[in-house]
């Protein structure tokens, strides 16, 4: 009986120990972006992420505006975020 409890507790700890949220930024941009995007776009993204005066909403809007200037073929080469793809219901921009 105690073995089952220990196994369940260990499983619960391991499941909760996974990293949560988006992957960490590497020098102000997501991992893998610097290999795909131009240095100009990378610098713009870094500048937005360094700007502590922006709210999260303003930061997201600024990043979206920058990413909208990137060619769709280039954007398609960017690493996908972890987790399941968003459903159509989630993309209500």
Secondary structure, DSSP 4 states (H G I P E B T S, - for coil): -HHHHHHHHHHHHHHHTS--SSPPEETTEETTSTTTS-HHHHHHHHHHHH-TTS-HHHHHHHHHHHHHTS-HHHHHTSPPPSSSPPPTTT---
